[in-house]
């Protein structure tokens, strides 16, 4: 695989950085991959070769390329980390192939260390429980002047099935949250997953994205904004007791770091219920809570109220007595019947959405339904 023709362009209302991917061991036409943002943040977007190398390394490993060639200078720390990332997933999933050889120049001249003191932290932001809890904890624990205080959030279109209309509607709903949390939220558009999505089909499951590519794709976008952030937080979706090999993991995510950008896996010590409680007690976050990626949403809502992710979140909010305050859901009550129909617990980590309720005091019929469901 070759990564060539790295460039920055302005097209219509977007500033874009892109590269061309040339497959060498697969009969596939050259493809453009890109990361783009609106003009307001165009100056912050950089055509960083780290972005495209991180975006392509796991792609090349998984889909059978023998090497990656990029005519650019790459941080030696990142090169070592990428080899570690491939070795990890090879071991986890018992892949019968060697890590891909990366052919690049070595970056020897770096900005002086002093510059990194003035770059703040960032977060990959979705508006869901995990990212809102990470942001809330950051605001509670870090003074705004601290270099670890999150100043930027990247809200990315292209990594889920949501429509562009729903994406833009969600972004607009974050206006009050941005002011309250004092965060700059940058809209980002990319095809880093779409360019191989047609290859990512195995027994009707999205294996590559969930097992290999989640944090690689996020980190690739993060490197495109390394001029303005020193670190980027990936919010953990699992707690320590439910850890398993996954496309985002506390061992894997930091391997996408370079000298000038650290990738962090955050909040792994917190249970899902603890995170939900943090968000439920943050009024402005409840106004824009978004956990759903369904294509069709009820008018005026950010969540469908029927999919497994919605049901799990509404169940926890009900247990906290907070569902009625979550105006982004079309329901302010949930029944045991809906939970039984949609909970769909198939993996160990999904159990974390429900067992906590066994210890809660039953004060509503909905909570009684939950206790019946769990016992």
C-alpha positions in Angstrom: 0.0 0.0 0.0 1.2 3.4 -0.9 0.0 6.7 0.6 0.7 9.5 -1.9 -0.5 12.9 -3.0 -1.0 14.4 0.5 -2.6 17.9 0.1 -4.7 20.6 1.6 -7.6 22.0 -0.4 -10.7 24.2 0.0 -13.9 22.8 -1.5 -17.2 24.7 -1.3 -17.7 25.3 2.4 -15.1 22.8 3.7 -11.4 22.9 4.3 -10.0 19.4 3.5 -6.7 17.4 3.9 -6.5 14.3 1.8 -4.2 11.6 0.5 -4.5 8.9 -2.1 -4.3 5.2 -1.1 -2.8 2.9 -3.7 -3.4 -0.8 -3.0 -0.6 -3.1 -4.0 -1.7 -6.6 -3.0 -5.5 -6.2 -3.7 -7.2 -5.6 -7.0 -8.7 -2.2 -6.1 -8.6 1.2 -7.7 -6.7 4.1 -5.9 -8.9 5.8 -3.3 -8.9 9.2 -1.8 -9.2 9.5 2.0 -9.9 12.8 3.6 -10.5 14.7 6.8 -12.5 18.0 6.5 -13.9 20.7 8.6 -15.8 24.0 8.3 -14.0 27.3 7.5 -14.3 28.5 11.1 -11.7 25.8 12.0 -9.9 25.5 8.8 -6.7 27.1 10.2 -6.6 24.4 12.9 -6.7 21.5 10.4 -3.2 20.3 9.2 -2.2 17.9 6.5 -0.3 15.8 8.9 1.2 12.6 7.4 0.7 11.0 10.8 -3.1 11.1 10.2 -2.9 9.1 7.0 -0.4 6.6 8.3 -2.4 5.9 11.4 -5.6 5.7 9.3 -4.0 3.1 6.9 -1.8 0.9 9.2 -4.5 -1.3 10.6 -6.3 -1.3 7.2 -3.2 -2.7 5.5 -2.6 -5.3 8.2 -6.2 -6.6 8.2 -6.8 -6.6 4.5 -3.6 -8.2 3.5 -1.1 -5.6 2.3 2.5 -6.5 2.7 3.8 -3.0 3.4 2.9 0.7 3.7 5.0 3.3 1.9 4.6 7.0 2.6 6.9 9.6 1.3 6.9 11.7 4.5 8.7 12.2 7.7 7.2 10.2 10.6 7.9 10.5 14.3 10.0 7.4 15.4 7.8 7.1 18.5 4.7 6.7 16.3 6.5 4.1 14.1 7.3 2.0 17.1 3.8 2.4 18.5 2.2 1.2 15.3 4.2 -2.0 15.3 3.1 -2.6 18.9 -0.6 -2.0 17.9 -0.3 -4.6 15.1 1.4 -7.0 17.4 -1.4 -6.6 20.0 -4.3 -7.3 17.6 -2.3 -10.2 16.0 -2.1 -11.8 19.4 -5.6 -11.0 20.5 -7.3 -12.4 17.4 -4.6 -15.0 16.5 -4.0 -13.6 13.1 -1.7 -15.7 11.0 0.4 -12.9 9.5 3.2 -10.6 10.4 2.8 -6.9 11.2 3.0 -4.7 8.1 6.4 -3.2 7.2 6.2 0.6 7.3 8.5 2.4 4.8 8.9 6.1 5.6 11.5 8.8 6.4 12.3 9.5 10.1 11.3 12.8 11.5 14.3 14.2 13.3 13.4 17.9 13.7 10.6 18.6 16.2 9.1 21.7 17.7 10.7 22.7 20.9 9.2 21.1 24.0 8.0 24.5 25.3 5.3 24.6 22.6 3.6 21.6 24.0 3.1 23.4 27.3 0.6 25.7 25.7 -1.5 23.2 23.8 -4.6 22.0 25.8 -6.3 18.7 25.8 -9.1 17.5 23.5 -11.8 14.8 23.4 -13.5 12.8 20.7 -17.0 13.8 21.3 -20.3 12.1 20.5 -22.8 13.5 22.9 -23.3 10.1 24.5 -22.9 8.9 28.1 -19.2 8.0 27.8 -18.0 11.3 26.3 -20.3 13.5 28.4 -19.1 11.7 31.6 -15.4 12.2 30.6 -16.0 15.9 29.9 -17.9 16.3 33.2 -15.1 14.7 35.2 -12.6 16.8 33.5 -14.4 20.0 34.4 -14.8 18.8 38.0 -11.2 17.7 38.5 -9.1 20.1 36.3 -8.9 23.9 36.6 -9.5 25.5 33.3 -5.9 26.8 33.3 -4.5 23.3 33.7 -2.9 21.9 30.5 -5.1 18.8 31.0 -8.3 20.8 30.8 -10.3 19.8 27.7 -10.6 22.8 25.4 -11.5 21.1 22.1 -13.9 18.4 21.1 -14.0 16.7 17.7 -17.5 15.8 16.6 -17.0 13.4 13.7 -19.3 12.5 10.8 -18.5 9.3 9.0 -18.0 6.7 11.7 -21.6 5.6 12.2 -24.8 5.1 10.3 -26.4 8.4 11.2 -27.5 10.8 8.5 -25.9 14.1 7.8 -29.2 15.8 8.7 -29.2 14.1 12.1 -25.5 14.9 12.6 -26.0 18.6 12.0 -29.1 18.7 14.2 -27.2 17.1 17.0 -24.3 19.6 16.6 -26.8 22.5 16.9 -28.2 21.0 20.1 -24.8 21.3 21.8 -24.9 25.1 21.8 -25.7 25.5 25.5 -23.4 22.6 26.4 -20.5 24.3 24.6 -21.0 27.5 26.6 -21.5 25.8 29.9 -18.5 23.5 29.5 -16.3 26.2 27.8 -15.4 23.9 25.0 -14.8 24.5 21.3 -16.6 21.8 19.4 -15.3 21.2 15.9 -17.4 19.5 13.2 -15.3 17.0 11.3 -16.2 15.1 8.1 -14.3 12.0 6.9 -14.4 8.9 4.9 -11.7 7.0 6.8 -14.0 4.1 7.4 -16.2 4.4 4.3 -13.3 3.7 2.0 -13.0 0.1 3.2 -16.5 -0.4 4.5 -17.5 -2.6 1.5 -14.7 -5.0 2.5 -15.7 -5.1 6.2 -18.4 -7.8 5.9 -18.0 -11.1 7.7 -21.1 -13.1 8.5 -23.1 -9.8 8.5 -21.0 -8.4 11.4 -18.9 -5.3 11.3 -15.7 -7.0 12.5 -13.0 -4.7 11.3 -14.4 -1.5 12.8 -15.3 -2.9 16.2 -12.3 -5.2 16.7 -9.5 -3.4 14.9 -10.2 0.1 13.8 -12.2 2.2 16.2 -9.4 4.0 18.0 -7.1 4.0 14.9 -9.7 6.0 12.9 -10.4 8.4 15.8 -6.7 8.9 16.4 -6.1 9.6 12.7 -8.5 12.5 12.9 -6.9 13.6 16.1 -3.5 13.9 14.4 -5.0 16.3 11.9 -5.6 18.7 14.8 -2.3 18.2 16.6 -1.4 21.8 16.0 -3.9 22.8 18.6 -4.1 19.9 21.1 -1.4 18.0 23.0 -3.7 15.1 23.8 -7.0 13.5 22.8 -9.2 11.5 25.0 -11.1 8.4 23.9 -13.8 7.7 26.4 -13.9 4.1 27.5 -17.1 2.2 26.7 -16.2 -0.6 29.2 -15.1 -0.6 32.8 -12.1 -2.6 34.1 -14.1 -5.7 35.1 -15.5 -6.1 31.6 -12.2 -5.5 29.7 -11.8 -7.7 26.6 -9.9 -7.3 23.2 -11.6 -4.5 21.3 -11.0 -1.8 18.7 -10.6 0.7 21.5 -8.8 -0.5 24.6 -6.4 0.9 27.2 -3.5 -1.1 25.8 -4.2 -0.3 22.2 -5.3 3.4 22.1 -2.0 4.9 23.4 -0.1 3.1 20.6 -1.5 5.7 18.2 0.4 8.5 20.0 3.4 10.4 18.6 5.8 12.8 20.3 3.4 15.7 19.6 0.1 14.1 20.3 -0.9 11.7 23.1 -3.9 9.5 22.7 -5.5 8.7 26.1 -8.1 6.0 27.1 -10.2 7.7 29.7 -12.6 6.8 32.6 -12.1 3.0 32.6 -12.4 2.9 36.4 -16.0 4.1 36.3 -19.0 1.8 35.9 -21.6 2.6 33.2 -24.1 3.5 35.9 -21.7 5.9 37.6 -21.1 7.6 34.2 -24.9 7.9 33.7 -25.3 9.4 37.1 -22.7 12.0 36.4 -24.5 13.0 33.2 -28.0 12.8 34.8 -26.9 15.4 37.4 -25.5 17.8 34.8 -28.7 19.6 33.6 -27.2 21.2 30.4 -25.9 17.8 29.3 -29.3 16.2 29.6 -30.6 18.8 27.1 -28.4 17.3 24.4 -27.8 13.7 25.4 -27.5 11.7 22.2 -26.8 7.9 22.3 -28.7 6.8 19.2 -27.4 6.4 15.6 -30.6 5.3 14.0 -31.3 6.7 10.5 -34.9 7.7 11.3 -35.6 9.6 14.4 -38.9 11.0 15.8 -39.4 14.7 14.9 -37.8 16.9 17.5 -35.7 14.2 19.2 -32.1 13.1 19.1 -32.8 9.5 20.0 -35.3 7.0 18.7 -36.2 5.6 22.2 -36.5 2.0 20.8 -33.1 0.7 19.9 -30.9 -1.3 22.4 -28.7 1.7 23.2 -31.7 4.0 23.9 -33.4 1.4 26.0 -30.2 0.8 28.1 -29.8 4.5 28.7 -33.4 5.1 29.4 -33.4 2.2 31.9 -30.5 3.7 33.8 -32.1 7.2 33.8 -35.3 5.7 35.1 -33.4 4.0 37.9 -32.0 7.4 38.8 -35.4 9.1 38.6 -34.1 11.3 35.7 -35.7 10.0 32.5 -38.4 12.7 32.5 -35.6 15.3 32.4 -34.0 13.8 29.3 -36.0 15.7 26.7 -34.0 14.2 23.8 -35.9 10.9 24.2 -39.5 10.6 22.9 -40.5 8.7 26.1 -40.4 9.9 29.7 -41.4 6.4 31.1 -40.1 3.0 30.3 -41.8 -0.4 30.9 -40.4 -3.8 31.7 -41.9 -5.1 28.5 -39.9 -2.7 26.4 -36.7 -3.7 28.3 -37.4 -7.4 27.8 -38.1 -6.7 24.1 -35.0 -4.6 23.3 -32.3 -5.1 26.0 -30.6 -7.8 23.8 -27.7 -8.5 26.2 -25.4 -10.7 24.1 -21.9 -9.9 25.5 -20.5 -9.8 29.0 -19.8 -6.0 28.9 -23.5 -5.4 28.0 -24.5 -6.8 31.4 -23.1 -3.6 32.9 -26.1 -1.7 31.6 -28.5 -3.6 34.0 -27.2 -5.4 37.1 -26.8 -2.3 39.2 -30.6 -1.9 39.5 -30.9 -4.9 41.8 -29.7 -2.7 44.7 -31.9 0.3 44.1 -34.9 1.2 46.1 -38.1 0.7 44.1 -40.1 4.0 44.1 -41.9 3.8 40.7 -43.6 1.1 38.8 -41.0 1.4 36.2 -38.3 0.5 38.7 -40.4 -2.4 39.9 -40.4 -3.6 36.3 -36.7 -3.4 36.2 -36.3 -5.5 39.3 -38.6 -8.1 37.9 -36.6 -8.1 34.7 -33.3 -8.6 36.5 -34.5 -11.4 38.8 
